[in-house]
Structures are given as C-alpha cells and as structure tokens.
Amino acid sequence: MAIADIPEPGWLQAMGQAAAVVLIIELFLLILVTAALVLGLALGLLYVHNKVVPLLTRFAPAIEQRLQAADRGSTKFAERVIDIHARTEAVKEGLLALIRPNGHDHRELPPGRNGRHAQLEGYRTDGPRRLPPGERDG
C-alpha cells in the first residue's frame, strides 16, 4: 500500500491554504516593521548629520584645547600620586629593614652540597652553563 494512494480529506487542503495566507500576512507585516525601523534609523542619522556634526566642527578646536589641558593636568596629578606612593613604600621598607632583621619573613636558602654556600636548584658547581651551539657556531 503506497502512501500516495491514501485519499486526503478536503478540510486538510483548506487548512493548508489558510495557513499559507496567515504566513504571507505575517511575512508582509514583518517586512513593513523592518522597513519602518530602517527608515527611522536613516532619518535619525540624517538629523544627526545635519544638526550635530556642524556644531561639533564649529566647537572642535575649543574642545580639543580643553581636553589637552585636562590630560596634562591628570598626567601631572598621576605622576605626583605615583611618586608619593613610591616614596612611602621606600620609607616603609627601609624602616622595616632597620626594625626587623628579617623584614618580611624571608627564608634563607638551604646550604649547598659542601655545606658552606647556599645554592639554587639547578646551579652547577663546575662553572657557568654553556648554551648549545647554534647554526653559525658549528
């Protein structure tokens, strides 16, 4: 029994056509709303271009001067704040070094293999490390 041989009811074709009409109306409304939004955005940008841009071009030199003056002032202020902070940290660390022998609870390195000198991990006792030869070194 083939599926194409099944008779379809008459109401199914009418419902399909009604759904198609509803979809066409919905698509038309969506296109109208999108066109209205695009038109509103275009008119808004045209207004800004015609009214605001001439004001900005007329007052641009004065605004630029004020912005540069504000930038110079803020740069000077930031430099002063950084300088004060650096000096207070230096004084604090200096006083801590004088008051406490081990200022921030620093640990000493463990003694080396010979027991006298502290050695970092990976430190070679037989001299400085040599880099592997490069292309030009041979």
C-alpha positions as CSV (number, residue, x, y, z in Angstrom):
1,M,0.0,0.0,0.0
2,A,1.6,3.2,-1.1
3,I,1.2,6.4,0.9
4,A,0.3,8.4,-2.2
5,D,-2.8,6.2,-2.7
6,I,-4.3,7.4,0.6
7,P,-7.1,9.9,-0.1
8,E,-6.7,13.2,1.7
9,P,-9.6,14.8,3.4
10,G,-11.0,18.1,1.9
11,W,-10.6,20.1,5.1
12,L,-6.8,19.4,5.1
13,Q,-6.3,21.3,1.8
14,A,-8.4,24.2,3.1
15,M,-6.4,24.4,6.4
16,G,-3.2,24.4,4.4
17,Q,-4.3,27.3,2.3
18,A,-5.4,29.2,5.4
19,A,-2.0,28.6,7.0
20,A,-0.3,29.9,3.8
21,V,-2.4,33.1,3.9
22,V,-1.6,33.6,7.6
23,L,2.1,33.1,6.8
24,I,2.0,35.6,3.9
25,I,0.3,38.2,6.1
26,E,2.8,37.7,8.9
27,L,5.7,38.0,6.5
28,F,4.3,41.2,5.0
29,L,3.9,42.7,8.5
30,L,7.4,41.7,9.4
31,I,8.7,43.4,6.2
32,L,6.7,46.6,7.0
33,V,8.0,46.8,10.6
34,T,11.6,46.2,9.4
35,A,11.3,48.9,6.7
36,A,9.8,51.3,9.3
37,L,12.8,50.7,11.6
38,V,15.3,51.2,8.8
39,L,13.5,54.4,7.8
40,G,13.5,55.7,11.4
41,L,17.2,55.0,11.8
42,A,18.0,56.6,8.5
43,L,16.1,59.8,9.4
44,G,17.7,59.9,12.8
45,L,21.2,59.6,11.3
46,L,20.3,62.3,8.8
47,Y,19.2,64.6,11.6
48,V,22.4,64.0,13.5
49,H,24.5,64.6,10.4
50,N,22.7,67.9,9.6
51,K,22.3,69.3,13.1
52,V,25.0,67.8,15.4
53,V,28.0,67.5,13.1
54,P,28.1,71.3,12.3
55,L,28.1,72.0,16.0
56,L,31.0,69.6,16.6
57,T,33.0,71.0,13.8
58,R,32.4,74.6,15.0
59,F,33.4,73.9,18.6
60,A,36.1,71.2,17.9
61,P,39.1,73.5,18.4
62,A,37.9,74.7,21.8
63,I,37.0,71.2,22.9
64,E,40.4,69.9,21.8
65,Q,42.2,72.6,23.8
66,R,40.2,71.8,26.9
67,L,40.8,68.1,26.5
68,Q,44.6,68.6,26.2
69,A,44.6,70.8,29.3
70,A,42.7,68.2,31.2
71,D,45.0,65.5,30.0
72,R,48.1,67.5,31.1
73,G,46.6,68.1,34.5
74,S,45.6,64.5,35.0
75,T,49.1,63.4,33.9
76,K,50.8,65.7,36.4
77,F,48.4,64.5,39.2
78,A,49.1,60.8,38.4
79,E,52.8,61.4,38.4
80,R,52.6,63.0,41.8
81,V,50.5,60.2,43.2
82,I,52.9,57.6,41.9
83,D,55.9,59.5,43.3
84,I,54.3,59.8,46.7
85,H,53.3,56.1,46.7
86,A,56.9,55.1,45.7
87,R,58.5,57.3,48.4
88,T,56.1,56.0,51.2
89,E,56.8,52.4,50.1
90,A,60.6,53.0,50.1
91,V,60.4,54.6,53.6
92,K,58.3,51.8,54.9
93,E,60.6,49.1,53.5
94,G,63.6,50.9,54.8
95,L,62.2,51.2,58.3
96,L,61.2,47.5,58.3
97,A,64.7,46.6,57.3
98,L,66.1,48.5,60.2
99,I,63.5,47.4,62.8
100,R,63.3,43.7,62.0
101,P,66.3,41.8,60.9
102,N,64.2,39.6,58.6
103,G,61.7,42.2,57.3
104,H,59.1,40.1,55.5
105,D,59.9,36.7,56.9
106,H,62.3,35.9,54.1
107,R,63.8,32.4,54.3
108,E,67.4,31.7,53.7
109,L,68.5,29.3,51.0
110,P,69.4,25.8,52.3
111,P,73.2,25.1,52.4
112,G,74.8,23.7,49.3
113,R,76.4,20.3,48.9
114,N,79.6,21.4,50.5
115,G,77.7,22.8,53.5
116,R,79.0,26.4,53.2
117,H,77.3,28.3,50.4
118,A,73.6,28.3,49.5
119,Q,72.9,27.1,46.0
120,L,69.8,27.5,43.9
121,E,68.2,24.5,42.4
122,G,69.8,23.6,39.1
123,Y,73.0,25.5,39.9
124,R,76.2,23.9,38.5
125,T,79.2,23.7,40.7
126,D,81.6,23.1,37.8
127,G,81.2,26.5,36.3
128,P,78.7,28.5,34.2
129,R,76.3,26.8,31.9
130,R,77.1,26.9,28.2
131,L,74.4,27.4,25.6
132,P,74.1,24.7,23.0
133,P,75.8,25.6,19.7
134,G,73.8,27.4,17.2
135,E,73.7,27.1,13.4
136,R,76.7,29.5,12.9
137,D,78.7,28.1,15.8
138,G,79.1,24.7,14.2
